[in-house]
Amino acid sequence: ISGDTLSKKKITLQILEEINSQIQRYLLVQVATSALLGVVAWLAFVWIGLDNALFWACVGGVLHLIPYAGPTAFTFLVALVAYAQFDSLQPVVLVIGSVLAMVGVIGLLLVPWLTQRVGRLNAVTVFIALLVWGWLWGIWGLLLGIPIVMAINAVCERVEELQPISEFLGSAPDRQKDAASSPTPPT
């Protein structure tokens, strides 16, 4: 399956190691940003005076693992809870505004930037992958779409015939990176 020659088997092993490494880094980004959202949400909810602030912050952290749909559901849930708890509109608007700010900064700026860095995928590829895999498999597609594209990119980086696809997904092949970084000889 991995090839007839030792060099093809080495390439297969490199591909598998790269896929493992990229998925570990991606999961680390997801867990770290979800924890960050949970901590920031907890602090904001305590400051505003929302009941069960720690519980709702944990719910936000867990829902943040589902790209786009999770933060949206979290915003609606917390808005309903705040509306049911508070008598005036000002704290409700404060809760909704703080959640939208947290989700916007962490979920829409920080996570795509970090995903782009650890997965060597451009932001457009990440967004389109989430659209396609989410459309195909729903929530499971949103959860697994980026790791699948990272695996495809790792294969395309190592197979010479597929390197243009890797470059399209956002990662330049190693030979082009080396050529771009080496100084040109004087003439």
C-alpha positions, 0 to 999 in steps of 0.5 A, a space after each residue: 500500500 505504501 509503495 514498492 521502494 524504500 523511498 516511497 515507503 519513507 515518503 508515506 511515513 513522512 506524510 503520516 507523521 505530518 498529518 499526525 503533527 498537524 492534527 495535534 497542533 490543530 486540536 491544541 489550537 481548538 482546545 486553547 482557544 475554547 479555554 480562552 473563550 471560557 475564561 474570558 466569558 466567565 470573567 465577563 459574566 461574573 462582572 455583569 452578574 449573570 447567574 451560574 456564570 461558570 456553567 455558561 462559560 463552560 458551555 461557551 467553551 465547549 460549543 466553541 469547538 464547533 466552528 461558526 455554529 457553536 458560537 452562534 448557539 452560545 450567543 442565543 443561549 446566553 441571550 435567552 438566559 440573560 433575558 430571563 434573569 434580568 429585569 431591565 434591558 441594559 444587562 441583557 444588551 451588555 451580555 449579548 454585546 460581550 459575547 459577540 465581542 468575545 466570539 468575534 475576536 476569538 472565534 473569527 480572528 484568532 482561531 482562523 489566524 492560528 489555524 492558518 499558521 499551524 495547518 499551513 492553509 490559507 483562510 479562504 481554504 479553511 472557510 470553504 472547507 468548513 462550508 463544503 464539509 458542513 454541507 456534506 456531513 453537518 456538525 460532524 463535517 464542521 468538526 472534521 473538515 479542517 483535519 481532513 483538508 490538512 491531511 489532503 494538504 500533507 499528501 499533496 506537499 509530499 507527492 510531486 505531481 500534487 504539489 500545485 494542489 498544495 500550493 493552491 490550498 495555501 502551502 508552498 512546496 518545500 523546494 519553492 520555499 528553499 529557492 525563495 529563501 536562498 540568496 541569489 549568487 552575485 553576478 
